[in-house]
Amino acid sequence: MFVDECEITIFSGRGGDGSISFRREKFVPRGGPDGGDGGRGGDVRLRVNPHLRTLSHLRHTPTFRAESGGPGRGKKMSGADGADVVVDVPPGTVVCDALTGELIADAVEIGAETLLARGGRGGRGNWHFATPVRRTPRIAEKGTPEIERHLRLTLKLLADVGLVGLPNAGKSTFLARVSHARPKVAGYPFTTLHPVLGIVAVGEAAHLVLADLPGLIEGAHEGKGLGTRFLRHIERTRLLLIMIEVTDPAPEQTLAILRRELALWSTGLGSRESLVCLTKADLLPIAERSETHRVQGEPVHCISAVTGEGIDELLHDLNRRVSRIAQTEEQERPDSGLEVRPRPAFGPRPWPTRWVVPKRAGVCLPESLRGEEHRERTG
């Protein structure tokens, strides 16, 4: 099943509590505090997996919970760190906060990882709070709590060329002809209910990724047909291949409708580079097949997915245009992709630099412990 939208809930691991312990060994009187620190909670990270194509694997596992850190123990032994959890998504996934709509990650680069929720920090054991005056501290920190986030994942397919056209324009037949993809082909409108990707070999070394999208009709940007659900998949394509039937009585009007729907959905799609081709050339009389066909005064490709006529010329033209666009994108955005944020190591906190002398206490303590110490001595 093709799933391009889902919501998940993630929980990072809770930090382990610090330990209150004292050294007790034979012939070692007054061994002092030796409570260890709590372990660090596990993180929840996002990873781009090139082997995934949809979000269907997340449909039945909407909750991800990292492991909590272990509590500290005696002899200054720290608790075990919690295991991380990795959420795999296909390339082109957009992650937003489900409550606020804030953009968290745009997963494009294959193998890149980003942090979704950081695990809690473990609490310090009581040996950190020992001073020359306070030699037997019975104080330990609790680990910081976990982080809960509700996320909305939206998939926008990554492809070199997006096939755009009215229903039954021959898009699925063309994709099945040039690739090993097997989209549904039938003689009625809206046979394609979800996008289909196909890899096309052009020559010996070049390859193109084509995306067969459901047919667009007038008013698709307002919700008519299947437009609002699948128009976003066109946003990731580098080039648009607009396909019109060669028997269409008004191809100029059809081309204007398609381009208007793209522009109304997104300003970037209205200015996206496109190529026009006429399909089903085998329906023309033999005498008219060799003629140069024009739409809006410009020559266009005329192909037949049944006989293979004009397909090689069209693929080489697509490859030239996509290569040029890719070079331009590389020059303009050399460092595109997800930013990998390193996970810092959590060690013992440094001693506070500010000290206060509580009233009635008679000792110097960190400001963070002033209230607790005051209550202990006055209680």
C-alpha positions as CSV (number, residue, x, y, z in Angstrom):
1,M,0.0,0.0,0.0
2,F,1.3,3.5,-0.9
3,V,1.4,5.7,2.2
4,D,2.7,9.2,1.9
5,E,1.4,10.7,5.1
6,C,1.5,9.5,8.7
7,E,1.9,10.7,12.3
8,I,4.2,9.2,14.9
9,T,5.0,9.8,18.5
10,I,8.5,9.6,19.8
11,F,9.9,9.4,23.4
12,S,13.6,9.8,24.2
13,G,15.1,7.8,27.0
14,R,14.9,9.1,30.6
15,G,18.2,9.8,32.4
16,G,19.1,7.4,35.2
17,D,19.1,8.6,38.8
18,G,22.3,9.1,40.7
19,S,23.1,6.8,43.6
20,I,23.4,7.5,47.3
21,S,26.1,5.1,48.6
22,F,29.0,5.0,51.0
23,R,32.1,2.9,50.9
24,R,32.0,0.0,53.3
25,E,35.0,-2.2,53.4
26,K,36.9,-4.1,56.0
27,F,39.7,-2.1,57.6
28,V,38.5,1.1,55.7
29,P,36.6,3.1,58.3
30,R,34.7,6.2,57.1
31,G,35.2,5.3,53.5
32,G,33.1,8.3,52.3
33,P,30.5,8.6,49.6
34,D,30.9,6.6,46.4
35,G,27.5,6.8,44.7
36,G,27.8,6.6,40.9
37,D,26.1,8.7,38.3
38,G,23.0,7.7,36.4
39,G,23.3,6.6,32.7
40,R,22.3,8.8,29.8
41,G,18.9,8.1,28.1
42,G,18.8,7.1,24.5
43,D,18.2,9.5,21.6
44,V,15.7,9.2,18.8
45,R,17.2,10.0,15.4
46,L,15.9,10.1,11.8
47,R,17.8,8.3,9.0
48,V,17.3,8.4,5.3
49,N,17.1,4.9,3.9
50,P,17.4,4.6,0.1
51,H,15.7,1.2,0.1
52,L,12.4,2.7,1.2
53,R,9.8,4.2,-1.1
54,T,6.8,4.9,1.1
55,L,5.9,5.4,4.7
56,S,3.9,2.2,5.0
57,H,6.3,0.6,7.5
58,L,5.4,3.3,10.0
59,R,1.7,2.8,9.7
60,H,1.5,0.0,12.3
61,T,4.3,1.3,14.5
62,P,3.3,4.8,15.4
63,T,5.3,5.0,18.6
64,F,9.0,4.9,19.1
65,R,10.5,4.9,22.6
66,A,14.3,5.0,23.3
67,E,15.7,3.1,26.3
68,S,16.1,4.9,29.6
69,G,19.5,5.1,31.3
70,G,20.3,2.9,34.2
71,P,20.6,4.1,37.8
72,G,24.0,4.7,39.4
73,R,25.5,2.2,41.8
74,G,28.1,2.0,44.5
75,K,31.9,2.2,44.1
76,K,31.3,5.2,41.8
77,M,29.9,2.9,39.0
78,S,27.8,4.8,36.5
79,G,24.6,3.4,35.1
80,A,24.3,1.9,31.6
81,D,23.4,4.3,28.8
82,G,20.1,3.7,27.1
83,A,20.0,2.4,23.5
84,D,19.2,4.9,20.7
85,V,16.2,4.4,18.4
86,V,16.5,5.2,14.7
87,V,13.5,6.0,12.5
88,D,14.1,5.1,8.9
89,V,12.3,7.1,6.2
90,P,12.5,7.2,2.4
91,P,14.3,10.1,0.6
92,G,12.1,13.2,0.3
93,T,10.4,12.9,3.7
94,V,9.4,16.2,5.4
95,V,9.1,16.1,9.2
96,C,7.1,18.7,11.0
97,D,5.8,19.1,14.5
98,A,2.2,17.8,14.5
99,L,1.1,20.4,17.1
100,T,2.9,23.6,16.0
101,G,3.6,22.9,12.3
102,E,7.3,23.7,12.8
103,L,9.6,22.2,10.2
104,I,12.1,19.9,11.9
105,A,13.8,18.1,9.0
106,D,13.8,17.8,5.2
107,A,15.3,14.4,4.6
108,V,16.8,14.5,1.2
109,E,20.4,13.3,1.3
110,I,20.7,9.5,1.5
111,G,22.3,8.2,4.7
112,A,22.0,11.5,6.5
113,E,20.8,11.5,10.1
114,T,19.2,14.2,12.3
115,L,18.3,14.3,15.9
116,L,14.6,14.3,16.7
117,A,14.7,14.0,20.6
118,R,17.7,14.0,22.8
119,G,17.9,11.6,25.7
120,G,17.8,12.7,29.3
121,R,21.0,13.3,31.2
122,G,21.8,11.1,34.1
123,G,21.8,12.5,37.6
124,R,25.0,12.8,39.7
125,G,25.8,10.5,42.6
126,N,26.4,11.7,46.1
127,W,30.2,11.7,45.8
128,H,29.9,14.9,43.8
129,F,28.5,16.8,46.7
130,A,31.1,15.9,49.3
131,T,33.0,18.8,50.8
132,P,35.5,19.1,53.7
133,V,32.6,20.2,55.9
134,R,29.8,18.0,54.5
135,R,31.5,14.6,54.4
136,T,28.5,12.4,54.3
137,P,26.1,13.9,51.8
138,R,22.9,12.0,51.4
139,I,21.9,13.9,48.3
140,A,21.8,12.6,44.7
141,E,20.3,14.0,41.5
142,K,17.5,12.5,39.6
143,G,17.9,12.0,35.9
144,T,16.3,14.5,33.5
145,P,12.9,13.3,32.1
146,E,12.3,12.1,28.6
147,I,11.1,14.3,25.7
148,E,7.8,13.5,24.0
149,R,7.1,14.8,20.5
150,H,4.3,14.3,18.1
151,L,5.5,14.4,14.5
152,R,3.8,14.5,11.1
153,L,5.7,12.9,8.2
154,T,4.9,13.8,4.6
155,L,6.6,12.2,1.6
156,K,7.5,14.1,-1.5
157,L,8.9,11.7,-4.1
158,L,12.3,12.4,-5.5
159,A,12.5,12.0,-9.3
160,D,14.3,13.6,-12.3
161,V,11.2,13.8,-14.5
162,G,7.6,14.1,-13.5
163,L,4.9,12.9,-16.0
164,V,2.1,15.4,-16.1
165,G,-1.1,15.2,-18.2
166,L,-4.8,14.7,-18.3
167,P,-6.3,11.3,-17.3
168,N,-5.7,8.7,-20.1
169,A,-2.9,10.7,-21.7
170,G,-0.6,7.7,-21.9
171,K,1.7,8.4,-19.0
172,S,1.5,4.9,-17.4
173,T,1.9,3.2,-20.8
174,F,5.0,5.3,-21.5
175,L,6.5,4.4,-18.1
176,A,5.8,0.7,-18.6
177,R,7.5,0.9,-22.0
178,V,10.7,2.5,-21.0
179,S,11.2,0.9,-17.5
180,H,10.5,-2.2,-15.5
181,A,7.8,-0.4,-13.6
182,R,4.3,-1.9,-14.0
183,P,1.7,0.8,-13.3
184,K,-1.9,-0.1,-13.8
185,V,-3.0,0.6,-17.4
186,A,-6.7,0.6,-18.4
187,G,-9.2,2.4,-20.7
188,Y,-10.9,4.5,-18.1
189,P,-9.8,7.7,-16.2
190,F,-7.9,7.7,-13.0
191,T,-6.4,4.3,-13.3
192,T,-3.3,5.6,-11.5
193,L,-4.3,6.2,-7.9
194,H,-0.8,6.7,-6.5
195,P,2.6,7.8,-7.9
196,V,4.8,5.1,-9.5
197,L,8.6,5.4,-9.9
198,G,10.5,3.9,-12.7
199,I,14.3,3.9,-13.6
200,V,15.0,4.4,-17.2
201,A,18.4,3.6,-18.8
202,V,19.6,6.2,-21.4
203,G,22.6,4.9,-23.2
204,E,25.1,2.8,-21.3
205,A,25.8,5.0,-18.3
206,A,23.0,7.5,-17.8
207,H,19.8,6.8,-15.9
208,L,16.7,8.8,-15.2
209,V,14.1,8.4,-12.5
210,L,10.6,9.0,-13.8
211,A,7.5,9.5,-11.7
212,D,4.1,8.6,-13.1
213,L,1.6,10.9,-11.3
214,P,-2.2,10.7,-11.3
215,G,-4.0,12.6,-14.0
216,L,-4.7,16.3,-13.5
217,I,-8.0,17.9,-14.4
218,E,-9.2,21.5,-14.3
219,G,-9.6,22.6,-10.7
220,A,-7.2,20.0,-9.3
221,H,-5.6,22.7,-7.0
222,E,-9.0,23.1,-5.4
223,G,-9.4,19.4,-4.6
224,K,-11.1,18.1,-7.8
225,G,-9.9,14.7,-8.8
226,L,-6.8,13.5,-7.0
227,G,-4.8,16.8,-7.4
228,T,-4.4,18.0,-3.8
229,R,-3.2,14.7,-2.7
230,F,-0.5,14.2,-5.3
231,L,0.5,17.6,-6.6
232,R,3.1,17.9,-3.9
233,H,5.0,15.0,-5.4
234,I,5.7,17.1,-8.5
235,E,7.6,19.7,-6.3
236,R,10.6,17.4,-6.0
237,T,11.1,16.7,-9.7
238,R,13.7,18.6,-11.7
239,L,11.9,18.6,-15.0
240,L,8.2,18.2,-16.1
241,L,7.2,16.2,-19.1
242,I,3.8,17.4,-20.1
243,M,2.0,14.6,-22.1
244,I,-1.0,15.4,-24.4
245,E,-2.8,13.0,-26.7
246,V,-2.0,13.6,-30.4
247,T,-5.7,13.3,-31.1
248,D,-6.7,16.1,-28.7
249,P,-8.8,18.7,-30.7
250,A,-7.3,21.6,-28.7
251,P,-3.8,20.8,-27.5
252,E,-3.0,24.5,-26.8
253,Q,-6.0,24.8,-24.5
254,T,-5.0,21.5,-22.7
255,L,-1.5,22.7,-22.2
256,A,-2.7,26.0,-20.8
257,I,-5.0,24.2,-18.3
258,L,-2.2,22.0,-17.1
259,R,0.3,24.8,-16.6
260,R,-2.3,27.0,-14.9
261,E,-3.1,24.2,-12.4
262,L,0.6,23.8,-11.6
263,A,1.1,27.5,-11.2
264,L,-2.0,27.8,-8.9
265,W,-0.7,25.0,-6.7
266,S,2.9,26.4,-6.4
267,T,4.6,29.4,-7.8
268,G,7.8,27.3,-8.3
269,L,5.9,24.7,-10.4
270,G,4.6,27.5,-12.7
271,S,8.2,28.5,-13.6
272,R,9.6,24.9,-13.6
273,E,11.3,23.9,-16.8
274,S,9.0,21.6,-18.9
275,L,9.0,19.6,-22.1
276,V,5.9,18.9,-24.1
277,C,5.3,15.7,-26.0
278,L,2.3,14.3,-28.0
279,T,1.4,10.7,-27.2
280,K,-0.4,7.9,-29.1
281,A,1.2,8.7,-32.4
282,D,0.2,5.3,-33.7
283,L,-3.4,6.6,-34.0
284,L,-2.3,9.1,-36.7
285,P,-2.4,8.1,-40.4
286,I,1.0,7.0,-41.7
287,A,1.4,10.1,-43.9
288,E,1.1,12.4,-40.9
289,R,3.5,10.7,-38.6
290,S,6.6,12.1,-40.2
291,E,5.4,15.7,-40.0
292,T,6.7,18.2,-37.4
293,H,4.1,18.8,-34.8
294,R,3.8,22.1,-33.0
295,V,2.0,23.3,-29.9
296,Q,1.7,27.0,-29.3
297,G,4.1,27.5,-32.2
298,E,6.9,25.4,-30.8
299,P,8.0,22.0,-32.1
300,V,7.3,19.1,-29.7
301,H,8.1,15.4,-29.5
302,C,5.6,13.0,-30.9
303,I,5.9,9.4,-29.5
304,S,4.1,6.1,-29.4
305,A,4.5,3.8,-26.4
306,V,3.0,1.0,-28.5
307,T,5.4,1.1,-31.4
308,G,8.3,2.8,-29.7
309,E,8.3,5.7,-32.2
310,G,10.1,8.8,-31.1
311,I,10.9,7.4,-27.6
312,D,14.7,7.3,-28.0
313,E,14.9,10.9,-29.1
314,L,12.7,11.9,-26.2
315,L,14.8,10.1,-23.6
316,H,18.0,11.6,-24.9
317,D,16.5,15.1,-24.8
318,L,15.3,14.5,-21.3
319,N,18.7,13.3,-20.2
320,R,20.4,16.4,-21.6
321,R,18.0,18.8,-19.9
322,V,18.2,16.9,-16.5
323,S,22.0,16.9,-16.6
324,R,22.1,20.6,-17.3
325,I,19.7,21.3,-14.4
326,A,21.7,19.1,-12.0
327,Q,24.9,21.0,-12.8
328,T,23.2,24.3,-12.1
329,E,21.8,23.0,-8.8
330,E,25.2,21.8,-7.7
331,Q,26.8,25.1,-8.4
332,E,24.0,27.1,-6.6
333,R,23.7,24.7,-3.6
334,P,26.9,22.8,-3.0
335,D,26.1,22.0,0.6
336,S,22.5,20.9,0.3
337,G,21.0,18.1,2.5
338,L,20.4,17.3,6.1
339,E,22.7,18.8,8.7
340,V,24.1,16.0,10.9
341,R,24.2,17.3,14.5
342,P,26.8,15.4,16.6
343,R,25.8,14.0,19.9
344,P,27.8,15.7,22.7
345,A,29.2,13.5,25.4
346,F,27.6,14.1,28.8
347,G,30.1,14.0,31.7
348,P,29.9,15.1,35.3
349,R,28.8,18.7,35.6
350,P,31.5,21.2,36.7
351,W,31.4,22.5,40.2
352,P,29.4,25.7,40.5
353,T,31.5,28.9,40.7
354,R,29.0,30.8,42.9
355,W,28.8,29.9,46.6
356,V,26.6,31.3,49.3
357,V,26.5,31.0,53.0
358,P,23.0,30.1,54.2
359,K,21.7,31.6,57.4
360,R,21.9,29.3,60.4
361,A,23.9,26.8,58.3
362,G,27.4,27.7,59.1
363,V,28.8,26.0,55.9
364,C,29.4,26.8,52.3
365,L,27.1,25.0,49.9
366,P,26.2,25.4,46.2
367,E,23.3,27.7,45.6
368,S,21.3,24.8,44.1
369,L,21.4,22.9,47.4
370,R,20.8,25.9,49.7
371,G,17.0,25.3,50.1
372,E,17.4,21.5,50.7
373,E,20.2,22.0,53.2
374,H,18.3,24.7,55.0
375,R,15.3,22.5,55.3
376,E,17.4,19.6,56.5
377,R,19.0,21.6,59.3
378,T,15.9,23.5,60.4
379,G,13.5,20.6,60.0
